[in-house]
Each structure stands twice: as structure tokens, then as C-alpha cells.
Amino acid sequence: MRVSELKAQLNQQALEAVILSYADSNHYLAGGIDAQGNYHLLSDAKGKTMTFNSLREAEVMLASLGVQIATFEMQSAYDEMVASASVGNVKTSLNLLH
């Protein structure tokens, strides 16, 4: 989803701002999640998903769209690798106003 489209969807409250990461990855994805749990990630003019090199970089992008709070999700496959019953997914709320 292009920046202008995401901004419009966030302003209409059709999407909730989200930043995604994967354990041991140095890339972050930013976008929105709809009521059905579908992710709509930011993409460039060519339709390629935008990646961010730091959590802060992703936060700044969403803040530039007027977002004040975003959900940060980090996923990990470590629990699966060691047959743990716990889920390898962590969610927290980030305040983007500083």
C-alpha cells in the first residue's frame, strides 16, 4: 500500500498502525492491519514492500503520517525449534509522540 493510501486508511480508522519484525532480523516493516487481521504494508512507487533499517526509522515514517500509537509485533521461530508450547510472537503498543 502506498504512503498516501495508508495515510488515508489510518485517518479513516479503517486500519490500525503496525510495525513488524522478526527475531534476529535487521529489517522492519510498517503499515496497517485491518479488522480481519490482514496486513497492509507500505510499498514504494514500484509496488515493492518498503523495509526500514531500524525500529526508529519505521516509527518516524508512521509518525509522519500522523500516527500517534502503533502496535509492534516481533515474531520468532525459536520456540518451534525447541518444541516449546509458548507462542513465538510478542506484541506491544508504541507511543510515537515524543
N, CA, C and O atoms as a MOPAC input file, in Angstrom:
PM7 MOZYME 1SCF
protein

 N      0.84100 1    -1.16000 1     0.00000 1
 C      0.00000 1     0.00000 1     0.00000 1
 C      0.89600 1     1.23500 1     0.00000 1
 O      1.81900 1     1.34400 1     0.80700 1
 N      0.61900 1     2.14100 1    -0.89200 1
 C      1.42600 1     3.36000 1    -0.98300 1
 C      1.17100 1     4.26400 1     0.21900 1
 O      0.14800 1     4.15000 1     0.89400 1
 N      2.12400 1     5.16800 1     0.47100 1
 C      2.08800 1     6.03300 1     1.65000 1
 C      0.77600 1     6.81300 1     1.72000 1
 O      0.14600 1     6.85800 1     2.77600 1
 N      0.35700 1     7.42300 1     0.62100 1
 C     -0.87100 1     8.22800 1     0.63200 1
 C     -2.10200 1     7.37600 1     0.92800 1
 O     -3.01600 1     7.82700 1     1.61900 1
 N     -2.13100 1     6.15300 1     0.41300 1
 C     -3.25300 1     5.24900 1     0.67600 1
 C     -3.29700 1     4.84300 1     2.14500 1
 O     -4.36000 1     4.82600 1     2.76600 1
 N     -2.11900 1     4.51500 1     2.69400 1
 C     -2.06400 1     4.11800 1     4.10100 1
 C     -2.50200 1     5.27500 1     4.99100 1
 O     -3.26500 1     5.08000 1     5.93700 1
 N     -2.02300 1     6.46800 1     4.69100 1
 C     -2.39400 1     7.63800 1     5.48700 1
 C     -3.90800 1     7.81400 1     5.49100 1
 O     -4.49900 1     8.05300 1     6.54400 1
 N     -4.53700 1     7.69900 1     4.33200 1
 C     -5.98800 1     7.85300 1     4.23800 1
 C     -6.70800 1     6.77300 1     5.04800 1
 O     -7.66900 1     7.07000 1     5.75900 1
 N     -6.25200 1     5.53300 1     4.94600 1
 C     -6.88300 1     4.42100 1     5.67700 1
 C     -6.72300 1     4.58200 1     7.19300 1
 O     -7.64100 1     4.28800 1     7.95900 1
 N     -5.55000 1     5.05100 1     7.60800 1
 C     -5.31400 1     5.27100 1     9.04100 1
 C     -6.18600 1     6.41400 1     9.55000 1
 O     -6.74900 1     6.32600 1    10.64100 1
 N     -6.30200 1     7.49100 1     8.76500 1
 C     -7.12900 1     8.63100 1     9.17200 1
 C     -8.60100 1     8.25400 1     9.26900 1
 O     -9.32100 1     8.79600 1    10.10700 1
 N     -9.05600 1     7.34000 1     8.42900 1
 C    -10.44200 1     6.88300 1     8.45300 1
 C    -10.64500 1     5.78300 1     9.50100 1
 O    -11.75600 1     5.28300 1     9.67600 1
 N     -9.58500 1     5.41800 1    10.18100 1
 C     -9.57500 1     4.37000 1    11.20800 1
 C    -10.00000 1     3.01600 1    10.64700 1
 O    -10.54600 1     2.18200 1    11.36900 1
 N     -9.74500 1     2.80100 1     9.34600 1
 C    -10.00900 1     1.50700 1     8.71400 1
 C     -8.87900 1     0.52900 1     9.02300 1
 O     -9.06400 1    -0.68500 1     8.94400 1
 N     -7.70500 1     1.06100 1     9.37500 1
 C     -6.53500 1     0.24700 1     9.71300 1
 C     -5.94200 1     0.72700 1    11.02300 1
 O     -6.08200 1     1.89200 1    11.39400 1
 N     -5.27600 1    -0.18600 1    11.72000 1
 C     -4.51200 1     0.13800 1    12.92700 1
 C     -3.03700 1     0.08000 1    12.55400 1
 O     -2.59300 1    -0.88700 1    11.93400 1
 N     -2.27500 1     1.09900 1    12.92100 1
 C     -0.85000 1     1.14900 1    12.57800 1
 C     -0.09900 1    -0.00900 1    13.22100 1
 O     -0.35800 1    -0.37400 1    14.36800 1
 N      0.84300 1    -0.58600 1    12.46000 1
 C      1.60400 1    -1.73200 1    12.94400 1
 C      3.03100 1    -1.68100 1    12.40100 1
 O      3.26700 1    -1.23700 1    11.27800 1
 N      3.97000 1    -2.14000 1    13.21500 1
 C      5.36400 1    -2.33000 1    12.80300 1
 C      5.68100 1    -3.79100 1    13.06900 1
 O      5.43700 1    -4.29700 1    14.16500 1
 N      6.22200 1    -4.46600 1    12.07200 1
 C      6.52900 1    -5.89100 1    12.17600 1
 C      8.03400 1    -6.12500 1    12.16100 1
 O      8.78200 1    -5.42400 1    11.47900 1
 N      8.45900 1    -7.12000 1    12.92300 1
 C      9.86800 1    -7.50800 1    12.94400 1
 C      9.94400 1    -9.01900 1    13.16100 1
 O      8.98500 1    -9.65100 1    13.60400 1
 N     11.08300 1    -9.56700 1    12.84400 1
 C     11.34300 1   -10.97800 1    13.05600 1
 C     12.63200 1   -11.07900 1    13.85900 1
 O     13.60800 1   -10.39500 1    13.55000 1
 N     12.64800 1   -11.91300 1    14.87300 1
 C     13.83400 1   -12.04500 1    15.73000 1
 C     15.08700 1   -12.24600 1    14.88800 1
 O     15.07400 1   -13.01000 1    13.92400 1
 N     16.14600 1   -11.57700 1    15.24200 1
 C     17.45100 1   -11.63500 1    14.58400 1
 C     17.47200 1   -10.99000 1    13.20600 1
 O     18.44400 1   -11.14600 1    12.46700 1
 N     16.42900 1   -10.27800 1    12.85500 1
 C     16.40600 1    -9.57400 1    11.57600 1
 C     16.74600 1    -8.11100 1    11.82600 1
 O     16.42700 1    -7.56100 1    12.88000 1
 N     17.38000 1    -7.49800 1    10.86900 1
 C     17.69000 1    -6.07800 1    10.99900 1
 C     16.79300 1    -5.24500 1    10.09500 1
 O     17.13500 1    -4.11200 1     9.75500 1
 N     15.64700 1    -5.79500 1     9.70200 1
 C     14.68600 1    -5.06400 1     8.88200 1
 C     13.33500 1    -5.02700 1     9.58300 1
 O     12.94400 1    -5.96500 1    10.27800 1
 N     12.64500 1    -3.93300 1     9.38200 1
 C     11.32000 1    -3.74000 1     9.96200 1
 C     10.36100 1    -3.38800 1     8.83500 1
 O     10.75700 1    -2.78100 1     7.83900 1
 N      9.10300 1    -3.77100 1     8.99500 1
 C      8.05500 1    -3.44300 1     8.04100 1
 C      7.03600 1    -2.57500 1     8.75800 1
 O      6.79700 1    -2.75800 1     9.95200 1
 N      6.43100 1    -1.63300 1     8.04500 1
 C      5.42700 1    -0.75100 1     8.64500 1
 C      4.19900 1    -0.71900 1     7.75500 1
 O      4.28800 1    -0.85100 1     6.53400 1
 N      3.05900 1    -0.54200 1     8.38800 1
 C      1.82000 1    -0.47400 1     7.63300 1
 C      0.63800 1    -0.46700 1     8.56300 1
 O      0.66300 1     0.15800 1     9.62300 1
 N     -0.41300 1    -1.17800 1     8.15300 1
 C     -1.62600 1    -1.22800 1     8.94700 1
 C     -2.19700 1    -2.63000 1     8.94700 1
 O     -1.85500 1    -3.46200 1     8.10700 1
 N     -3.06900 1    -2.87300 1     9.90000 1
 C     -3.76200 1    -4.15600 1     9.99800 1
 C     -5.25800 1    -3.85600 1    10.06000 1
 O     -5.68900 1    -2.96500 1    10.79100 1
 N     -6.04200 1    -4.60100 1     9.29200 1
 C     -7.48800 1    -4.36400 1     9.26700 1
 C     -8.20400 1    -5.22500 1    10.30700 1
 O     -7.57700 1    -6.01100 1    11.01700 1
 N     -9.51400 1    -5.06600 1    10.38500 1
 C    -10.31300 1    -5.76300 1    11.39000 1
 C    -10.29500 1    -7.27800 1    11.22500 1
 O    -10.56300 1    -8.01200 1    12.17600 1
 N     -9.97800 1    -7.74800 1    10.01800 1
 C     -9.91100 1    -9.19600 1     9.75900 1
 C     -8.51800 1    -9.77000 1    10.01500 1
 O     -8.30100 1   -10.97000 1     9.84600 1
 N     -7.56700 1    -8.91100 1    10.42600 1
 C     -6.20900 1    -9.37100 1    10.71100 1
 C     -5.28900 1    -9.39000 1     9.50000 1
 O     -4.20600 1    -9.97200 1     9.55800 1
 N     -5.70400 1    -8.76200 1     8.40400 1
 C     -4.87300 1    -8.69000 1     7.20000 1
 C     -3.91200 1    -7.51400 1     7.28800 1
 O     -4.30100 1    -6.40900 1     7.66600 1
 N     -2.66000 1    -7.75800 1     6.93800 1
 C     -1.64800 1    -6.71300 1     6.95600 1
 C     -1.61800 1    -5.98900 1     5.61400 1
 O     -1.73700 1    -6.60200 1     4.55300 1
 N     -1.45700 1    -4.67300 1     5.68600 1
 C     -1.32900 1    -3.82100 1     4.50600 1
 C     -0.03300 1    -3.02700 1     4.71000 1
 O     -0.01700 1    -2.01800 1     5.41500 1
 N      1.04500 1    -3.49500 1     4.08700 1
 C      2.36500 1    -2.93200 1     4.33000 1
 C      2.67700 1    -1.81000 1     3.35200 1
 O      2.21100 1    -1.80800 1     2.21300 1
 N      3.47700 1    -0.85800 1     3.82000 1
 C      3.89300 1     0.24700 1     2.96600 1
 C      4.69300 1    -0.26600 1     1.78100 1
 O      5.52000 1    -1.16700 1     1.91800 1
 N      4.43900 1     0.31600 1     0.61900 1
 C      5.19100 1    -0.05400 1    -0.57700 1
 C      5.64200 1     1.21200 1    -1.29300 1
 O      5.05300 1     2.28000 1    -1.12900 1
 N      6.69600 1     1.07200 1    -2.08900 1
 C      7.20500 1     2.21000 1    -2.84800 1
 C      6.39900 1     2.38900 1    -4.13700 1
 O      5.41300 1     1.68600 1    -4.36100 1
 N      6.82200 1     3.33100 1    -4.97800 1
 C      6.10500 1     3.64800 1    -6.21700 1
 C      6.04400 1     2.46800 1    -7.18200 1
 O      5.15900 1     2.41100 1    -8.03600 1
 N      6.97600 1     1.52700 1    -7.05300 1
 C      7.00200 1     0.35000 1    -7.92700 1
 C      6.23600 1    -0.82800 1    -7.33700 1
 O      6.17000 1    -1.89700 1    -7.94400 1
 N      5.65800 1    -0.63400 1    -6.15600 1
 C      4.89100 1    -1.69900 1    -5.51800 1
 C      5.71400 1    -2.63000 1    -4.64700 1
 O      5.19200 1    -3.62000 1    -4.13300 1
 N      7.00200 1    -2.32500 1    -4.47400 1
 C      7.87700 1    -3.15000 1    -3.63800 1
 C      7.69800 1    -2.76300 1    -2.16700 1
 O      7.69200 1    -1.58000 1    -1.82700 1
 N      7.55200 1    -3.76800 1    -1.30000 1
 C      7.38900 1    -3.51600 1     0.12600 1
 C      8.58700 1    -2.74700 1     0.66200 1
 O      9.73600 1    -3.11500 1     0.41700 1
 N      8.30600 1    -1.67700 1     1.39400 1
 C      9.36900 1    -0.85700 1     1.98000 1
 C      9.89700 1    -1.53700 1     3.23700 1
 O      9.12500 1    -2.04500 1     4.05000 1
 N     11.20200 1    -1.54300 1     3.38700 1
 C     11.82500 1    -2.05700 1     4.60600 1
 C     12.54700 1    -0.91800 1     5.30000 1
 O     13.02000 1     0.01800 1     4.65600 1
 N     12.62700 1    -1.00700 1     6.61400 1
 C     13.27900 1     0.01100 1     7.42800 1
 C     14.41500 1    -0.63800 1     8.19200 1
 O     14.29100 1    -1.77300 1     8.65200 1
 N     15.51700 1     0.07500 1     8.32900 1
 C     16.72100 1    -0.48500 1     8.94500 1
 C     16.71600 1    -0.44800 1    10.46400 1
 O     17.58000 1    -1.04500 1    11.10600 1
 N     15.75300 1     0.24600 1    11.03700 1
 C     15.66000 1     0.29300 1    12.49900 1
 C     14.20900 1     0.49600 1    12.90000 1
 O     13.38300 1     0.94000 1    12.10200 1
 N     13.91800 1     0.16700 1    14.13200 1
 C     12.58500 1     0.40000 1    14.66400 1
 C     12.28700 1     1.89300 1    14.62600 1
 O     11.18000 1     2.30200 1    14.27800 1
 N     13.25700 1     2.68600 1    14.97800 1
 C     13.07000 1     4.14700 1    14.99000 1
 C     12.71800 1     4.67100 1    13.60200 1
 O     11.86100 1     5.54500 1    13.47400 1
 N     13.35500 1     4.16000 1    12.58100 1
 C     13.07300 1     4.59200 1    11.21000 1
 C     11.61200 1     4.29000 1    10.84200 1
 O     10.94800 1     5.11300 1    10.21200 1
 N     11.12600 1     3.13200 1    11.22700 1
 C      9.73000 1     2.76700 1    10.96600 1
 C      8.78000 1     3.65300 1    11.77500 1
 O      7.73800 1     4.07400 1    11.27400 1
 N      9.14800 1     3.93200 1    13.02800 1
 C      8.34000 1     4.81800 1    13.87100 1
 C      8.22600 1     6.20800 1    13.25500 1
 O      7.14000 1     6.78500 1    13.21400 1
 N      9.34500 1     6.74100 1    12.77700 1
 C      9.35600 1     8.08200 1    12.18200 1
 C      8.45900 1     8.12400 1    10.94000 1
 O      7.74500 1     9.10300 1    10.72600 1
 N      8.49400 1     7.07900 1    10.13400 1
 C      7.64000 1     7.03100 1     8.94200 1
 C      6.17100 1     7.08300 1     9.33600 1
 O      5.40600 1     7.87200 1     8.78200 1
 N      5.77000 1     6.24400 1    10.29400 1
 C      4.37000 1     6.24000 1    10.70900 1
 C      3.98300 1     7.56100 1    11.37600 1
 O      2.87900 1     8.06000 1    11.15900 1
 N      4.87400 1     8.12500 1    12.18100 1
 C      4.59100 1     9.41000 1    12.82800 1
 C      4.39800 1    10.51200 1    11.78400 1
 O      3.58800 1    11.41900 1    11.97700 1
 N      5.13900 1    10.43100 1    10.68500 1
 C      4.99800 1    11.43100 1     9.62000 1
 C      3.62600 1    11.34900 1     8.94600 1
 O      3.20800 1    12.28700 1     8.26800 1
 N      2.93200 1    10.22900 1     9.13300 1
 C      1.58500 1    10.06000 1     8.59000 1
 C      0.51500 1    10.46300 1     9.60300 1
 O     -0.68000 1    10.32700 1     9.33900 1
 N      0.94600 1    10.95700 1    10.75600 1
 C      0.00800 1    11.38700 1    11.79200 1
 C     -0.32100 1    10.32200 1    12.81700 1
 O     -1.18900 1    10.53200 1    13.66400 1
 N      0.35100 1     9.18900 1    12.76000 1
 C      0.09900 1     8.10100 1    13.71200 1
 C      0.67700 1     8.47600 1    15.07500 1
 O      1.81000 1     8.94900 1    15.16900 1
 N     -0.10100 1     8.26500 1    16.11900 1
 C      0.35600 1     8.54000 1    17.47400 1
 C      0.69800 1     7.27300 1    18.24100 1
 O      1.57700 1     7.28300 1    19.10200 1
 N     -0.00100 1     6.17000 1    17.92800 1
 C      0.22800 1     4.88700 1    18.59800 1
 C      0.25700 1     3.78600 1    17.53900 1
 O     -0.57800 1     3.76300 1    16.63400 1
 N      1.22000 1     2.87800 1    17.65800 1
 C      1.31700 1     1.73900 1    16.74000 1
 C      1.54500 1     0.47000 1    17.55200 1
 O      2.10700 1     0.50600 1    18.64700 1
 N      1.10400 1    -0.63500 1    17.00100 1
 C      1.37600 1    -1.93400 1    17.60400 1
 C      2.67500 1    -2.45900 1    17.01900 1
 O      2.85200 1    -2.46700 1    15.80100 1
 N      3.58200 1    -2.89800 1    17.88000 1
 C      4.84100 1    -3.50100 1    17.45100 1
 C      4.72600 1    -5.00600 1    17.65800 1
 O      4.44000 1    -5.46700 1    18.76300 1
 N      4.95200 1    -5.77100 1    16.59000 1
 C      4.89800 1    -7.23100 1    16.66200 1
 C      6.25000 1    -7.81200 1    16.26200 1
 O      6.79700 1    -7.48000 1    15.21100 1
 N      6.77600 1    -8.67800 1    17.11200 1
 C      8.01600 1    -9.37900 1    16.80200 1
 C      7.73300 1   -10.87400 1    16.84400 1
 O      7.18700 1   -11.39600 1    17.81600 1
 N      8.11200 1   -11.54100 1    15.77800 1
 C      7.90200 1   -12.98600 1    15.69200 1
 C      9.23100 1   -13.71200 1    15.77500 1
 O     10.27200 1   -13.19000 1    15.37400 1
 N      9.17300 1   -14.92700 1    16.30300 1
 C     10.36800 1   -15.74300 1    16.45100 1
 C     10.02600 1   -17.20800 1    16.20100 1
 O      8.94900 1   -17.67500 1    16.57000 1
 N     10.93500 1   -17.91100 1    15.58200 1
 C     10.74100 1   -19.34500 1    15.35100 1
 C     11.48200 1   -20.17800 1    16.39000 1
 O     11.46100 1   -21.40700 1    16.31200 1
 N     12.13200 1   -19.54500 1    17.35500 1
 C     12.92200 1   -20.29200 1    18.33300 1
 C     12.08200 1   -21.28600 1    19.12400 1
 O     12.52800 1   -22.40400 1    19.38300 1
 N     10.87200 1   -20.89100 1    19.51100 1
 C     10.01200 1   -21.80600 1    20.27400 1
 C      9.69300 1   -23.05500 1    19.46500 1
 O      9.65100 1   -24.15800 1    20.01200 1
 N      9.46900 1   -22.88800 1    18.16800 1
 C      9.18800 1   -24.03800 1    17.31000 1
 C     10.40400 1   -24.95600 1    17.22400 1
 O     10.27100 1   -26.17900 1    17.20200 1
 N     11.57200 1   -24.35900 1    17.17600 1
 C     12.79900 1   -25.14300 1    17.02600 1
 C     13.07100 1   -26.01700 1    18.24700 1
 O     13.66000 1   -27.09000 1    18.11800 1
 N     12.65300 1   -25.57500 1    19.41700 1
 C     12.91100 1   -26.34300 1    20.63600 1
 C     11.63900 1   -26.99500 1    21.16800 1
 O     11.59800 1   -27.45700 1    22.30800 1
 N     10.61200 1   -27.02700 1    20.33800 1
 C      9.33000 1   -27.67700 1    20.65700 1
 C      8.68500 1   -27.11800 1    21.91700 1
 O      8.11100 1   -27.85900 1    22.71500 1
 N      8.78600 1   -25.81400 1    22.08700 1
 C      8.15200 1   -25.15500 1    23.22100 1
 C      6.67300 1   -24.93100 1    22.93300 1
 O      6.27800 1   -24.73300 1    21.78400 1
 N      5.87500 1   -24.96300 1    23.96600 1
 C      4.43700 1   -24.75000 1    23.81000 1
 C      4.09200 1   -23.26400 1    23.70800 1
 O      2.98800 1   -22.91900 1    23.28700 1
 N      5.01800 1   -22.37900 1    24.08700 1
 C      4.71600 1   -20.95300 1    24.04500 1
 C      4.75100 1   -20.43900 1    22.60400 1
 O      5.42800 1   -20.99200 1    21.73700 1
 N      4.01500 1   -19.39200 1    22.39000 1
 C      3.93300 1   -18.79900 1    21.05800 1
 C      5.08900 1   -17.82500 1    20.86300 1
 O      5.37700 1   -17.02100 1    21.75000 1
 N      5.74900 1   -17.88800 1    19.71900 1
 C      6.89100 1   -17.02700 1    19.43500 1
 C      6.49900 1   -15.70800 1    18.83300 1
 O      7.04900 1   -15.30500 1    17.80900 1
 N      5.54800 1   -15.01900 1    19.45400 1
 C      5.06700 1   -13.75100 1    18.93300 1
 C      4.85900 1   -12.80100 1    20.10200 1
 O      4.16500 1   -13.13800 1    21.06200 1
 N      5.45300 1   -11.61900 1    20.02900 1
 C      5.33400 1   -10.62500 1    21.08500 1
 C      4.69100 1    -9.37600 1    20.49000 1
 O      5.08300 1    -8.92100 1    19.41600 1
 N      3.70800 1    -8.83000 1    21.18800 1
 C      3.04600 1    -7.59700 1    20.76100 1
 C      3.12000 1    -6.58200 1    21.88700 1
 O      2.96700 1    -6.91900 1    23.06100 1
 N      3.36100 1    -5.31900 1    21.50500 1
 C      3.33200 1    -4.23300 1    22.48300 1
 C      2.89600 1    -2.96100 1    21.76800 1
 O      2.99500 1    -2.85200 1    20.54600 1
 N      2.42400 1    -2.02700 1    22.53300 1
 C      1.98200 1    -0.75800 1    21.97900 1
 C      3.11900 1     0.26200 1    22.09100 1
 O      3.78400 1     0.35700 1    23.12200 1
 N      3.32900 1     1.02200 1    21.00800 1
 C      4.36900 1     2.04800 1    20.99100 1
 C      3.73000 1     3.42600 1    20.88300 1
 O      2.88200 1     3.66200 1    20.02300 1
 N      4.13800 1     4.32100 1    21.75200 1
 C      3.70500 1     5.70600 1    21.67100 1
 C      4.67000 1     6.43600 1    20.75300 1
 O      5.86400 1     6.50500 1    21.04500 1
 N      4.17800 1     6.98100 1    19.65000 1
 C      5.05500 1     7.62400 1    18.67200 1
 C      5.21300 1     9.11900 1    18.91900 1
 O      5.95300 1     9.78800 1    18.19700 1
 N      4.53300 1     9.64900 1    19.91900 1
 C      4.69100 1    11.05300 1    20.28200 1
 C      5.80200 1    11.17200 1    21.30200 1
 O      5.73600 1    10.58000 1    22.37900 1
 N      6.81600 1    11.93500 1    20.96100 1
 C      7.94400 1    12.11000 1    21.90000 1
 C      8.14300 1    13.56500 1    22.21600 1
 O      9.03900 1    13.91400 1    22.98500 1

